[in-house]
Every structure is written in structure tokens, then in C-alpha cells.
Amino acid sequence: MKKYRYKLNMLEPGLKMIKAIGIFVVLGITFYMTDIMQLCYIFSGLAVILGVILLLLLIIESHQDKVLNEQAIEEMRKNGEDGY
């Protein structure tokens, strides 16, 4: 199994990214209402890009959690522990 040197922790950065996505969406809607379409597209695009990046990072973190959990289960089996 693969050992990870660094473990992603997306809780705090994820919250900041969600806040930024919300701000970009609100700005996009505001510029849409005022018919400034270029800025609407820019901020909407930034919200989408940030959302995709967050999704990819969460997928990576989920994979790391799965691998680390499997390693912990294997180690408990080797040591003869129940785990409960």
C-alpha cells in the first residue's frame, strides 16, 4: 500500500473556498442584474473553477482517508487487536 508523506486536511481551506465561491456567485449575479456581462462571466467562471478545484481536492482527501483507514485495519489485524 502507498504511504502518504502529507495528508490533506480540507476542512478549513474548504470552508474558505466555499465562502469565496459564494462571494463570486453573488458578484456574478450582481453584475448580471446591472448588465455588466463581462464581469458577470468572469466572476461566474471563477466560482465554477474554484468549485471544481475544491471537488478534486475532496476526492484526493477521500482517497487518502480510505488508504490510511485500510492501513490502520491491516496493522490492527497484525497486532491481534479487535479495534472496538
ZIMO-V408055 format. One record per backbone hydrogen bond with DSSP energy under -0.5 kcal/mol. CO is the residue of the C=O (numbers start at 1). NH is the residue of the N-H. If there is no record, write none. Layout:
BEGIN
co:CO nh:NH
co:CO nh:NH
END
This chain:
BEGIN
co:6 nh:8
co:10 nh:14
co:11 nh:15
co:12 nh:16
co:13 nh:17
co:14 nh:18
co:15 nh:19
co:16 nh:20
co:17 nh:21
co:18 nh:22
co:19 nh:23
co:20 nh:24
co:21 nh:25
co:22 nh:26
co:23 nh:27
co:24 nh:28
co:25 nh:29
co:26 nh:30
co:27 nh:31
co:28 nh:32
co:29 nh:33
co:30 nh:34
co:31 nh:36
co:32 nh:35
co:35 nh:37
co:36 nh:40
co:37 nh:41
co:38 nh:42
co:39 nh:43
co:40 nh:44
co:41 nh:45
co:42 nh:46
co:43 nh:47
co:44 nh:48
co:45 nh:49
co:46 nh:50
co:47 nh:51
co:48 nh:52
co:49 nh:53
co:50 nh:54
co:51 nh:55
co:52 nh:56
co:53 nh:57
co:54 nh:58
co:55 nh:59
co:56 nh:60
co:57 nh:61
co:58 nh:62
co:59 nh:63
co:60 nh:64
co:61 nh:65
co:62 nh:66
co:63 nh:67
co:64 nh:68
co:65 nh:69
co:66 nh:70
co:67 nh:71
co:68 nh:72
co:69 nh:73
co:70 nh:74
co:71 nh:75
co:72 nh:76
co:73 nh:77
co:74 nh:78
co:75 nh:79
co:76 nh:80
co:76 nh:81
co:77 nh:80
END
